């Protein structure tokens, strides 16, 4: 059987592997972790809305009954294109087809020291780090007698006005001003401050301008102060320095940029400024039709010459597309061009508020939030996860109580 290696168990890699399940291929799925993570709901783990197990599923469990798929928890550190080998930390594997679906990581635009002060949100560990920092800040504020120091503990700064930043800002505002605040006696909702900083002239730059404005208005109603045209110059312990002013806060969260993981750097192919591999019409790389790059790691241009967005649907569709090429052993010259079918974009802004843009239809408010909820539950991996998340959301909707408020790392 031909050997197929998939690096990355995200949306793209997982859907590709499922498409090749029980086919006449020897498939090896490699990932640094042992689980598939539903990243769109990661912010809810970070803000104590959901538990890690609600949005993650062990990869081995998903392929327990597969006859041709093996799972390896390891890191692919290099690719030998000429000899068709993937180099792992202590071994190497041969392949006939290779698919790189490693996703993206945080980009601090060359200021990597900021990562220790302002964590981003890409992994479960990131989410738990942020969650514990938020809850710990409230605990420290509860016992602080100095008003100036207490204000710092009660100030939360989110950098980046894309979907992740907007969702984080809304969720933190609900925590700090509506839900968890009821458990604390020595400060009030009016003492907490949530700042959202964006370098562009509006939030959700990829959305319609009207929806961007609606998202900004919804955030303001939750008590979030939005700062547009505000570029971060430096981040130090306890403060964010921008071109307009300095923000002092104990909790600083980064949601401003992404870049591709290091594996693609050794491919010796053309990349864009974010490190994404510029791929062919069929998602393969130049001169190597048996090597594909999909999802966030790829720069695939649409009909207008713009790169496809780094969203789950792109990775899912590309994974299924490449699987068909592999199953049919389609020669390069006979391969179809990948065509992305845009299912729409959406972002939630707290309880019963969201914005959505689907096939030219623009929605906001409760109906958009309901649609967002249904779609996200539908795409969760595992029946138990879907049930748990639905129960958590229904419980929160009627009680305004978050469930997971534990500090366990220390």
N, C-alpha and C positions, 0 to 999 in steps of 0.2 A: 504493500500500500504506500502511496505517496505520503510524505511527511509534511504536515502543516504545523507551523509554530505561530502561536498568537501571543504577543507580549502586551499584557494589560487586560484586566477583567472588568473594565468599565462597561459603559453601554455598548460601545462598538465591538469590543472583543467578545463580550458575552453573547451578543446577538449573532455574531459570526459563528462562534462555537456551537450555539444551539442550531443554527442552520446546517451545520455539518455533522450533527449528532446522528450516530448509527449509520453514517455513510461509509463508503469504502475508502476512508482516509485515516491515517494515524495522526490524531490531533493532540498537540500539547499546548496547554494554556498556562502561561507563566505570569505571576503577579507577586509584588513585594509583600502583599498582605494575603490573608486567607479568606477574604470576604469581598463580595460585590457591594458597593456603597451607592445608595440612592442620593446623590449629591444635592438635587434640588431641595430636599428637606433637611439638609445638614444644619441650616441656620436654626431650625426648631430644636435640635439637640443642643446647640450652643446657647439657646435662650430658655432651656429647661422645659420646653413644650413636649418633647418626645425623648425616649430613651434610645441609646445607641442601637440596641437590638431591634428597634422598630423599623430602622431604615437600612439595615445591613443583613446579608445572608451569606453563610459560608459557601464558598464556590464549590467545594467538594460535594456538598449536599445537593447542589443543583444538577450535578452530573453523576450522581450515585449509580444510576441505572444505565449509563452510557456504555456502550461496548467498545468505543474507539477513542474516547477522550480521557487523557490523563492531566492532572493538575499538579503544578509544581510551585511551591512558595519559594521564590528566589528572585534575585535581581539580575536582569540582563544588562551587562555593562558595556558590551561592544557587539558590532555586527561585522563579520567577515563576508563581504559581498561576493568576492571572487570565488571563495570556496564553499559558499552557502552554509555558513556556520553562525550560530548565536553563542556568544561567550557569556557564561554565567559566572558567579563569584568563584566557584571552585570546579567548574566543569564546562563542557561545551556540547551543543546539540547540532546535528545536521538537519537541514530542511530542504524540501522541494519548493514550498511556498512559505513566505514569511509575511505576517501582518503586524505592523507596529500600531498599537492603539493605547499608547501610554498616557494620553490626556495632557493636562497642563498643571503647572504649579504656580505659586505666587511669584510675581515680579515686583521688586522694589526699585526698579529702574536704576540699578547699580548701587543702591544703598542697602546692602544686605544686613548691615548692623541694625537696621530698623526692625528686622524680623523678631528680635528678642523682646522688643518693647510693644510692637504692634503686630500680634499674630494674625495671619490670614485664616481662611476657612476653606480647606480642601479635603481634610481627612477627619476621621473620628477623633483622633488625638487633638487636632486643632479645635474641634468643637468642644471637647471636654475642657481643654485649657481655657477657652473663652468663657464657658459656662461657670467654671469655678472662680475665674477672676471677677465676673459680674457679681456672683453671690457673695464672694469674700469681700468685695468692696462695700456691699450693703451691710455686712456684718461688722466691718471696721468702722463704718459710719455710725452704726448703732451705739458703739461704746466711746466714740470720740467726743470730747468736750470742747475742743478748739473748733470754732465755727469755720475758720479758713481751711483747716485740714479736712474737716467733714465735707465741705463743699467740693473738694478735690475728689473725695471718695464717691460722691454722688453725681459726678460729671462723667458722661460717657461720650466718647468721640469715635465716630465711624468715618473712615476715609474712603471715598468712592461712592458715586451715585448711580451705579448700575443696579441690576436686579438684586444682587446679593446685599449691597449696601443699603438699598431701600428696604428690603425685607428685614435685615438686621436692625435697622433704626426703628422701624415700626414695632418689631417684637420687643426690643429693649425698652422702648417707651411704655409699652403695655405692662411690662414687668415692673419698671421703676415708678410708674404713676398709677397703676390700677390693680395689679394682681398681688405680687409679693409684698408690696408696700404695706399691705394690711397686717403683715406679721411683725412689723417694726414699730416701736413706740416713740423713739426719740427724734424722728424727723418726719416730714409730711411729703406728699407728692409734689408740692410746690418747691421743695428743696432740691429735687432731682433735675438734672439737665441732660438732654440728649442732643448732640450736635452732629449733623451730617455735612461733610465737606466734599465738594465736587469742583474739579478744576474747570469743567465746561460751563456753558451758560444755561444748562438745564439738566435735570435728572433724566435717567432712562433714555439716553441719547439715541438708542436704536428703536425707540417707540415713536409713535405719532406725537407731535408736539402738544396736541390737546390732552392726550393721556399723560404725558409728562407733567403738565400743569396740574392735572387732577391728582396725580400721585403726590405732588408737592403740597397741594392743599390738604389732602388726607393726612399727610405726615404732620403738618402744622396743627391740625385739629387734635392729634395725639400728643402734642406738646414738643415735637421735634423742631429744632431750629435749623433751617437749611441755609448753608452758605455756598452760593454759586460763584463761579469765577475766582475760586480760592485755591491756589496751588500750594501744596506742602513743600516747604523748603528743607525742613529738618525735623526729626523726631528724637527727643531725648526722654530720659526717664521722667514720666509724669507730665510731659508737655509736648504739644504739637505746634511747630513754628510754621506759619504760612506767610504768603506775600501781603496779607491784610492784617493779621493779628496772631497772637499766641493763645492757644487753648491749654489750660491746665486740667489734667484728668488722670485718674488712676487707671481707668480702663480705656485703652486705645485699640481699635480693631481696624485691620487693613482689608479693604475690598476694592482696591484701585487698579490692579493689573495682573496679567497672567503671562507666563512664558512656558515654552515646551521643556520637558524633562531632558536630561543630558544625553540620553541614548541616541537621539537623532543627530547630535553634533558630530558623531563619528561616521556618518553615512557618506560624507563628502558629496553632497548634492546641494542644489540651490535652495536657500531658505529666505524667509522674510525677516524683518527686524525683530519679530517676536520669537524667532527660532523655528517657526513652522515650516515643514518641508513643502516646497512647491511641487505638487504632484501632477501627473498626466490626467487626461480625460477619464481614465479608468481607475484612478487612485493609486496607480503604480508609480515608481520612481524611474527617472531616465535611465535607459540602457539595462534595466533590470526588471523585466515584466513579471517576474515571480516575487517581487518585494513590493508590498503595499503599505501605505501610511494612511490612516483614517482618523476621523474625529478631531479633537482639539489639536493634535500633533500635525495635522495637514492644513496646507493652504490650498483649498480647492476653489477656483474662481467660478462665479455664476455667469449668466449670460451678459451681465453688465460689466464684468471684469472685477467684481468685488469678491473678497474671500467670504465663504460661507461662515455664519456665526458659530461660535463655540457653544452649541446647545446640544442636548441629549438626542434630539430627533435627527440631527445631521449624522452623528455617530451611529445611531441605530440603523438608519437607512443605508449608510455606506457599508456597515458590517454585513447586512443582508445582500447588498449588491456584489461585494467582493466574494462572498460565499458562492454565489451563482457562477461567477467566473471560474472559481476553483473547481466546483463540482463538475462543470462542463469542460474543464481543461481548455478553455477558449484561447486560441492564439491571439497575440496582441493585436494584430491587424484586423481581427474580426470582432473585437470587443465593443460593446455599446458604450456610450458616454453616460457617466453617472448624472442623473437629473434629480435634484433635491426638490421634494414636495413639501413646501412650507406649511406646517400645521398651525402656525401662529406663535405668538409670544405672549407671555403673561407674567405678572408679578403681584404678589400679595402685599398688602400694607396694613397688616393687623387684622383684628377680628372683623369679619363680614365686610372687608374692603379689599379690592384688588383692581387691577387694570389688565385688559386683554385686547389683543389685536389679532383677529382670525379671519384670513381671506378678505381683508379690507373692512371687516366689521369691527367697530371699536366699542368696547364695553368697559364699564367701570361700576364700582359699588358692589352691592350684595350679590347680584347675579353673576358678575365676573368672579367674585370670590367663590361662589358655589361651583361654578364651572372649573375653576382652578383646583378646588378640593377634589372633585370627582375625577379629573384627569390625573392628578398626582396619586390618588389612591389606586386607580386603574393600572398605572405603570409600575407600582411597587412590586418587587419580586416576592412571591410567597403569599399564600392565602392568609396565614396567621398574621403576617405583617399588616395586611390590608385591614383585617378585623381590629387589630390593636390600635392602629392609627385612627380608624373611624371612631372607635370608642373614646379614645383620648380627646379627639376634636369635639365630639358631641358633649362630653363631660365638661370640657373647658368652655364651650359655647354657652352652656346654661349656668355654670358655677363661677366662671372667671378664676378658677384655681389651676395653677400649673402643678404637675405631679412631681417632676424630678428636680429636687432642690438640694442635692447632696454635695458636700465637699469631701472628697475621698482621697485625693492625691497625696495630701500631706498627713 
